[in-house]
Each structure stands twice: as structure tokens, then as C-alpha cells.
Amino acid sequence: MLKLYQHKDLIQGQLFLKHFSLSVSFYLIDGLLIDTGAPVYKQTLKNYFKGQKIEQVVLTHHHEDHSGCAGWLSRAKQVPVYMHPETKRILQAPPSIPMYRKLVWGQMEAVEGQEIGDRLETEHFTFKVIHTPGHCQDHISLLESNRGILFSGDLFVSTVIKYSLRDESIKQMLDSINTLLTYDFEEVYCAHAGRVENGYEAFRQKKAYLEELIEAVLHYYKQGLETHEIKEKLFPKPDWNHYLTMGEFSSYNVVKHIIEEFGSTLKVS
């Protein structure tokens, strides 16, 4: 199901999965499409995109819920699809993804993209392109300073983190948030949380949460607790995501990443 929202001069298209409490959004502003939805939505998106003025496309990263219709758009609309160099490398020959992701979002397809520079211009706006790894290595965010708006892909999602992908980096995520907080912006447009009205403050809260979480994990790690024991202390609820995704998306990964990225300087007692 596709629901559309008008936020001043931009459109948010929110796509809902029928049997899961999941959604993902794309944004259309001044002829620029930011992310393209997942492969499972392709027919719905084709019907919608055919009637829209789309002059260029940008992907915040390679994941299938963001890049799903990029290949079709580049062919059908004859428009450039801009992306980080690593996104381009991945999408030239997309890897097979885990079965649960294929069932939920669909398998990503090959895309002939163009490497993005440090800015992207439309008729009325100029977007600063900021490399913001953490969720994945190729992640970028787009800042429009005059409007004070930030398109953050999957970097924000929520002010708290209870689950993490196996290949995410908590350290890079925190570094990227610190980078973004050096800029001025108000509204954040997130791929999963939608419009975040006081987005700067939301990112500041996420930074504080991550710093407190890192401190808590390292406190228990210094006492000699194992990763699974720390997970049980900080995230005691049953982690069904761990089993549904065969460990790719779990609370355990959050603790594991923090220990691997911040624990090496500690002397474990």
C-alpha cells in the first residue's frame, strides 16, 4: 500500500507491507527522487512514478528497500541515478541477500548508476552530499541548508537502538551523527521514521543514547561478562528478530559491535 504526504514542496511516499509492521519511504522534491522503494512494490511504484516529474534519482545506500526501482527508473525515465561509489560497485552485480529479506523486500537488481559528487543541484535547491557510514559503508545523507532539511536515509530511524545488522558499525554511526551535528538543520526526512520535525534535537538525543549505551556495555565488559550476558542485562526481552533473521538483525549484534569497536583499549578484570 502506498500513502502520499505533502510536506510543503516535497512529497513523501510511504510504502507499507501487508503482513508486516514495516514501511519505507521515498521522497520527491523539485524533480529529485530520493530512494526508490523495494522490489516488492515495483508495480505500485511504476504506476505512480509514470505520472511524476522525475529528472534525477539519488540512492542513500544500496539496500533493497531503497534501490528496488532504480534500474527500472533509469531505463523508463532515462534519468541519471546518483550514488556513492561503493553503492555503484555493489549494484553493478548485486549479491544474493538472505531469504527473509527476499520475502520481505525482494531481491535487488542491477543498476547502472553514476558516482555522486559533493553536491547535487535541482532547479531550486542545492543539496550537500555527506558520507554518513554506520548503517552500511556506502550510506550518504543529503542536506539542503537554505531550507534546513536533511534526508538521512537509514541513519536515524529512532533515537534508540535495540537491534543491529551484522555488518553495521556503531562507532561509524556515532561518528556520522557527530558530523551531521556540525551542520544547521531542523527537519529530518528519514526512510523509516518519516518526517522528524525537530530533527536536529532527535539526532542529539540519539547521540546521547549511543554514548550511554556504549558506556553501559563497556562497564559490564570490564567486569568480565560475555557478550550474551551483557545482552541479557541491557536487552532482557526475547529477541525474536535474532531467530527470524538467523542472527543477521539482533540485539546481540549491538553489544558485539560495541565490544569489538570500543573494548580493545579496556583491561578486562
Stockholm file with secondary structure:
# STOCKHOLM 1.0

chainA/1-269         MLKLYQHKDLIQGQLFLKHFSLSVSFYLIDGLLIDTGAPVYKQTLKNYFKGQKIEQVVLTHHHEDHSGCAGWLSRAKQVPVYMHPETKRILQAPPSIPMYRKLVWGQMEAVEGQEIGDRLETEHFTFKVIHTPGHCQDHISLLESNRGILFSGDLFVSTVIKYSLRDESIKQMLDSINTLLTYDFEEVYCAHAGRVENGYEAFRQKKAYLEELIEAVLHYYKQGLETHEIKEKLFPKPDWNHYLTMGEFSSYNVVKHIIEEFGSTLKVS
#=GR chainA/1-269 SS CEEEEEETTEEEEEEECSSSSCEEEEEEETTEEECCCCGGGHHHHHHHHTTSCCCEEECSCCCHHHHTTHHHHHHHSCCCEEECHHHHHHHHSCCCCCHHHHHHTCCCCCCCCEECCSEEECSSCEEEEEECCSSSTTCEEEEETTTTEEEEETSCSCSSCSCEETTCCHHHHHHHHHHHTTSCCCEEEETTTEEESSHHHHHHHHHHHHHHHHHHHHHHHHTTCCHHHHHHHHSCSCCHHHHHTTTSEEHHHHHHHHHHHHGGGSCCC
#=GC SS_cons         CEEEEEETTEEEEEEECSSSSCEEEEEEETTEEECCCCGGGHHHHHHHHTTSCCCEEECSCCCHHHHTTHHHHHHHSCCCEEECHHHHHHHHSCCCCCHHHHHHTCCCCCCCCEECCSEEECSSCEEEEEECCSSSTTCEEEEETTTTEEEEETSCSCSSCSCEETTCCHHHHHHHHHHHTTSCCCEEEETTTEEESSHHHHHHHHHHHHHHHHHHHHHHHHTTCCHHHHHHHHSCSCCHHHHHTTTSEEHHHHHHHHHHHHGGGSCCC
//
